[in-house]
């Protein structure tokens, strides 16, 4: 630490703090992520170890550089090249006008970063705009490999489905799939592409169930031909059949090449999504105008909080603006003896507004009798399962929105993007132990 002159703090998170620093000898500006080490028995945080290991192996102009790692007192310091902004800040700045050539350039750099990762058998599993950092030169690089992991072929590994920020999570993960590959990163890349075209989040769900609802509202419900094997996923829930609306309805300014690439990236069947190499070869990037050179791209605003910063402590999920409530069309009360929806309330540190229903698909299956088909009244304001359990509280709270999209306030500030908090990490650790026990032939959950 003596080699660096510490400057202002850029951000503080659950596991540490990020600050700007200057190397005393060379004058190089860097960002140092200082991770607090726990007790001796706890060791180094797994997120930090993954990030160090993978960034030491991945060397590319499209991946953020890890310059140094050193211990200091009871902290572990990771030294990164300094990046002054990120893609999220650029998307949110309405003063910046992005041309088609600019969007091509950013998507090209995004896909090249994923090409490097997948070429080295690495799943990033946290693709989102604020993990793509932008340098003063205009170059964009992928960062934050805390959720990344090495995968194999064929894709038979048992991975956790609790990865990605919710808005960029593929539908197979929302249905509980634990066997997946690079296609989950490609779905997220499609969501980022849509965000560049719209200049706002495309599918901002407030819960896992609402996320699926928004996906099916935008793309229609998948048919067995469009997504074979979906019904066999662990947490599959059947939705009211909805025809696929044309993408042109939401992306009115995009050309046909852009819409075709987007449709391929967000295909329901993971096997039909293109690889990063195939996406880069799409005609969208070959047609005029050519991608803008990085040095000529619009300069995004310099963020007060450095994009390398860790998630803010306690800010685990997005602060979602409640949708306009829909009136109930069915006055019948909930039948006596029907399973009640589990109350959740607003837990400490949880920014999601929830009353009357858990945001977890597992709890939905519990409430609806094991994942039976849901039915909606006209207008989508009331949901009821086959056993007659009323889902009115869900519609009234704005968790579901199956009505007219024009009622949505698309320009509302939805707050910070969902991040993984301590509860998420504790759940992931427990799930990993259970999976390890299962592989070893032990009874999952028997570990004390």
JOZITA-V62405 format. One record per residue. N is the residue number from 0. RES is the residue in one letter. OMEGA is omega in degrees with one decimal (none if undefined). Layout:
N/RES/OMEGA
N/RES/OMEGA
//
This chain:
0/X/179.8
1/X/-177.8
2/X/-175.9
3/X/172.6
4/X/-175.1
5/X/177.9
6/X/-173.1
7/X/174.9
8/X/-176.1
9/X/-179.6
10/X/179.2
11/X/-177.2
12/X/-175.5
13/X/-172.7
14/X/-178.5
15/X/-175.2
16/X/177.5
17/X/178.4
18/X/177.1
19/X/-178.9
20/X/178.8
21/X/177.1
22/X/-171.9
23/X/-176.7
24/X/-174.7
25/X/-176.7
26/X/-179.5
27/X/177.4
28/X/-177.7
29/X/171.4
30/X/-177.8
31/X/175.9
32/X/-178.0
33/X/-176.0
34/X/179.5
35/X/176.1
36/X/-180.0
37/X/178.5
38/X/-175.5
39/X/-178.0
40/X/-177.0
41/X/179.9
42/X/-178.6
43/X/179.7
44/X/-176.6
45/X/178.3
46/X/179.9
47/X/179.8
48/X/178.0
49/X/-177.9
50/X/179.9
51/X/-176.5
52/X/-175.1
53/X/179.9
54/X/174.3
55/X/-177.8
56/X/-176.2
57/X/178.8
58/X/-176.8
59/X/173.7
60/X/-176.7
61/X/177.1
62/X/-179.3
63/X/-175.5
64/X/170.3
65/X/-172.6
66/X/-174.7
67/X/174.5
68/X/179.3
69/X/176.2
70/X/176.6
71/X/-175.2
72/X/-179.8
73/X/-179.1
74/X/171.9
75/X/-175.1
76/X/175.6
77/X/-176.5
78/X/179.9
79/X/168.4
80/X/-175.8
81/X/177.6
82/X/-168.1
83/X/-179.3
84/X/178.3
85/X/-174.0
86/X/178.8
87/X/178.9
88/X/179.3
89/X/-178.6
90/X/-176.5
91/X/-176.9
92/X/-177.7
93/X/177.0
94/X/178.9
95/X/177.0
96/X/179.0
97/X/176.2
98/X/176.5
99/X/178.5
100/X/178.0
101/X/179.4
102/X/177.5
103/X/-178.0
104/X/-179.6
105/X/178.9
106/X/178.3
107/X/178.3
108/X/177.7
109/X/-177.6
110/X/177.2
111/X/175.4
112/X/177.9
113/X/176.7
114/X/177.6
115/X/-179.2
116/X/-176.0
117/X/176.2
118/X/175.7
119/X/176.8
120/X/179.7
121/X/170.3
122/X/-179.9
123/X/173.7
124/X/174.1
125/X/179.9
126/X/177.9
127/X/-172.6
128/X/-176.1
129/X/169.8
130/X/172.5
131/X/-173.1
132/X/-176.5
133/X/179.8
134/X/178.7
135/X/179.8
136/X/-177.9
137/X/179.2
138/X/179.6
139/X/-175.0
140/X/179.9
141/X/-178.3
142/X/175.6
143/X/179.9
144/X/-178.5
145/X/179.0
146/X/-177.0
147/X/175.5
148/X/178.0
149/X/178.6
150/X/-178.7
151/X/178.2
152/X/2.2
153/X/-174.5
154/X/-177.5
155/X/-178.6
156/X/176.8
157/X/-177.9
158/X/175.8
159/X/175.5
160/X/-178.2
161/X/179.0
162/X/-176.3
163/X/165.4
164/X/-169.1
165/X/-174.1
166/X/-175.4
167/X/-176.3
168/X/-178.3
169/X/-177.0
170/X/178.9
171/X/175.8
172/X/177.3
173/X/175.5
174/X/170.9
175/X/179.8
176/X/177.2
177/X/176.7
178/X/-176.3
179/X/-177.9
180/X/-175.9
181/X/-178.3
182/X/179.2
183/X/175.2
184/X/-177.9
185/X/173.9
186/X/179.7
187/X/177.1
188/X/176.1
189/X/177.9
190/X/176.8
191/X/176.7
192/X/178.3
193/X/-179.6
194/X/175.8
195/X/-179.9
196/X/-176.2
197/X/-172.6
198/X/174.0
199/X/176.6
200/X/-176.5
201/X/-174.3
202/X/-175.2
203/X/179.2
204/X/-179.8
205/X/175.2
206/X/179.1
207/X/178.9
208/X/178.0
209/X/178.0
210/X/176.5
211/X/178.1
212/X/179.8
213/X/176.8
214/X/-177.6
215/X/175.5
216/X/-178.0
217/X/-172.5
218/X/-175.0
219/X/177.7
220/X/-176.8
221/X/174.4
222/X/176.3
223/X/178.2
224/X/-179.1
225/X/-178.3
226/X/179.2
227/X/175.7
228/X/-178.3
229/X/-177.0
230/X/179.0
231/X/179.6
232/X/-170.6
233/X/-174.8
234/X/-177.8
235/X/175.5
236/X/179.5
237/X/-179.6
238/X/173.9
239/X/-179.8
240/X/-179.0
241/X/178.5
242/X/-179.2
243/X/176.3
244/X/177.9
245/X/177.6
246/X/-179.1
247/X/-178.3
248/X/-179.8
249/X/-177.4
250/X/-171.7
251/X/-176.8
252/X/-176.8
253/X/177.4
254/X/-175.0
255/X/178.7
256/X/179.3
257/X/179.7
258/X/178.9
259/X/177.8
260/X/179.5
261/X/-179.5
262/X/178.4
263/X/-178.0
264/X/-177.6
265/X/173.1
266/X/-178.8
267/X/-179.2
268/X/-179.4
269/X/-178.3
270/X/-178.6
271/X/176.5
272/X/-179.3
273/X/170.3
274/X/178.3
275/X/178.9
276/X/179.6
277/X/178.7
278/X/179.2
279/X/179.1
280/X/-178.4
281/X/-177.2
282/X/177.3
283/X/-178.0
284/X/-178.7
285/X/-177.7
286/X/175.8
287/X/-0.3
288/X/178.7
289/X/177.8
290/X/179.2
291/X/174.2
292/X/-176.3
293/X/-177.3
294/X/-177.9
295/X/178.9
296/X/176.4
297/X/-179.8
298/X/178.0
299/X/178.3
300/X/175.8
301/X/-176.2
302/X/175.7
303/X/175.4
304/X/-179.6
305/X/-179.4
306/X/177.3
307/X/-176.3
308/X/176.6
309/X/178.7
310/X/179.1
311/X/-176.5
312/X/179.8
313/X/-178.9
314/X/-170.2
315/X/-173.9
316/X/-175.3
317/X/173.5
318/X/-172.0
319/X/173.6
320/X/-178.6
321/X/177.4
322/X/179.0
323/X/-178.0
324/X/178.1
325/X/178.1
326/X/178.7
327/X/177.8
328/X/-177.5
329/X/-175.6
330/X/-175.6
331/X/178.9
332/X/176.5
333/X/-177.4
334/X/178.4
335/X/179.0
336/X/178.7
337/X/179.9
338/X/-177.6
339/X/174.6
340/X/-176.6
341/X/178.2
342/X/179.3
343/X/-176.7
344/X/179.3
345/X/-179.6
346/X/179.8
347/X/178.5
348/X/-179.0
349/X/-176.5
350/X/-178.6
351/X/179.4
352/X/-176.8
353/X/168.6
354/X/174.2
355/X/-178.1
356/X/174.6
357/X/178.5
358/X/-175.7
359/X/179.7
360/X/178.9
361/X/179.1
362/X/176.0
363/X/178.9
364/X/178.2
365/X/-176.8
366/X/-175.2
367/X/176.0
368/X/173.8
369/X/173.9
370/X/177.9
371/X/-176.8
372/X/178.1
373/X/177.5
374/X/179.3
375/X/174.5
376/X/178.6
377/X/-178.7
378/X/175.8
379/X/-174.9
380/X/-177.0
381/X/177.6
382/X/-180.0
383/X/179.2
384/X/-173.6
385/X/178.9
386/X/173.9
387/X/-179.5
388/X/-177.9
389/X/176.2
390/X/-173.8
391/X/-177.5
392/X/178.8
393/X/-178.6
394/X/-177.9
395/X/-179.1
396/X/179.4
397/X/177.4
398/X/175.5
399/X/171.3
400/X/-179.0
401/X/-177.3
402/X/-175.9
403/X/178.7
404/X/-179.5
405/X/179.1
406/X/179.4
407/X/173.9
408/X/-172.6
409/X/-177.2
410/X/-177.7
411/X/177.3
412/X/-174.4
413/X/174.6
414/X/-177.2
415/X/-179.8
416/X/-178.1
417/X/178.4
418/X/176.0
419/X/-179.0
420/X/-176.9
421/X/179.9
422/X/177.5
423/X/-177.1
424/X/178.0
425/X/178.1
426/X/-179.3
427/X/179.2
428/X/-179.4
429/X/-179.9
430/X/178.7
431/X/178.0
432/X/179.0
433/X/179.6
434/X/177.0
435/X/178.5
436/X/-179.5
437/X/179.2
438/X/-179.8
439/X/178.9
440/X/179.2
441/X/177.7
442/X/179.8
443/X/179.4
444/X/-179.0
445/X/-179.0
446/X/-178.9
447/X/none
//
